[in-house]
Amino acid sequence: MKTAFDVMLEKADPRLVDRNCAFSNYKRAELFNEAVPCYDIRVLPDGTIMQATYTAYSKDNGDFEGEALAPAPSPHAEQRNAAASGAP
C-alpha cells in the first residue's frame, strides 16, 4: 500500500522535496545557511490545537534527526519522550 509520502516522492512533489535533507539530495550545509519556512502544531491536554507558521534561521548543532518527516524513526525520539514523561 502506497502512502501519500510515497506518491509525493515518486512525483518529486516540491512540497516534500524542496529544501529537504531527508527526502532529497539537498545539502545539510545549505539548509543552515538560509531562512526556512517552519510550521509547528501542538495539541494541548484539553484538546486545544495551537499552530504557528514562521520563517527562521537555525544553527547546525549536530542534533538534526528530523523526527517528524524522516524516512526512519529518530534515534533520539525515545529518549526525549521518556524525559518529557519524567521516566528515569
C-alpha positions as CSV (number, residue, x, y, z in Angstrom):
1,M,0.0,0.0,0.0
2,K,1.4,3.4,-1.0
3,T,1.3,6.2,1.4
4,A,0.8,9.9,0.4
5,F,4.6,10.3,1.1
6,D,5.4,7.5,-1.4
7,V,3.4,9.2,-4.1
8,M,4.9,12.6,-3.3
9,L,8.4,11.1,-3.5
10,E,7.6,9.4,-6.8
11,K,6.4,12.6,-8.3
12,A,9.2,14.7,-6.7
13,D,6.5,16.9,-5.2
14,P,8.1,20.2,-4.2
15,R,6.0,20.3,-1.1
16,L,8.1,17.4,0.2
17,V,11.4,17.5,-1.5
18,D,12.3,21.2,-1.8
19,R,15.0,22.1,0.7
20,N,14.5,18.7,2.5
21,C,17.7,16.8,3.5
22,A,15.7,13.7,4.4
23,F,13.8,13.2,1.2
24,S,16.0,14.8,-1.5
25,N,19.6,15.5,-2.3
26,Y,19.5,18.9,-0.7
27,K,22.7,19.6,1.3
28,R,22.6,20.0,5.0
29,A,25.1,22.9,4.9
30,E,22.8,24.8,2.5
31,L,19.9,24.3,4.8
32,F,21.6,26.0,7.7
33,N,22.7,29.0,5.6
34,E,19.3,30.3,4.8
35,A,16.0,31.1,6.4
36,V,13.4,28.3,6.0
37,P,9.7,28.3,6.4
38,C,8.6,26.4,9.6
39,Y,5.3,25.1,10.8
40,D,4.6,23.9,14.4
41,I,1.5,22.3,15.8
42,R,0.8,21.3,19.4
43,V,-2.3,19.6,20.9
44,L,-2.8,20.6,24.5
45,P,-4.1,18.2,27.1
46,D,-7.6,19.9,26.9
47,G,-7.6,19.2,23.1
48,T,-6.8,22.8,22.1
49,I,-4.8,22.9,18.9
50,M,-2.1,25.5,18.6
51,Q,-0.5,26.2,15.2
52,A,2.2,28.6,14.1
53,T,3.9,29.3,10.8
54,Y,7.1,31.4,10.7
55,T,10.5,31.8,9.0
56,A,13.6,31.1,10.9
57,Y,17.4,30.6,10.7
58,S,18.9,27.7,12.7
59,K,22.4,26.9,13.6
60,D,23.6,23.3,13.0
61,N,24.1,21.9,16.4
62,G,24.7,18.4,15.1
63,D,21.3,17.1,16.5
64,F,19.4,17.2,13.3
65,E,17.4,14.0,13.3
66,G,14.3,15.3,11.6
67,E,11.9,13.0,13.5
68,A,8.7,14.4,12.1
69,L,9.2,13.7,8.4
70,A,12.2,11.4,8.1
71,P,12.3,8.1,6.3
72,A,13.2,6.3,9.5
73,P,12.4,6.9,13.2
74,S,14.6,9.4,15.1
75,P,17.2,7.7,17.3
76,H,16.6,10.5,19.8
77,A,12.8,10.5,19.9
78,E,12.5,7.7,22.5
79,Q,15.0,9.5,24.9
80,R,13.1,12.8,24.5
81,N,9.7,11.1,25.1
82,A,11.0,9.4,28.2
83,A,12.5,12.7,29.5
84,A,9.2,14.5,28.8
85,S,7.2,11.9,30.7
86,G,9.5,12.1,33.7
87,A,10.6,8.4,33.3
88,P,14.1,7.7,34.6
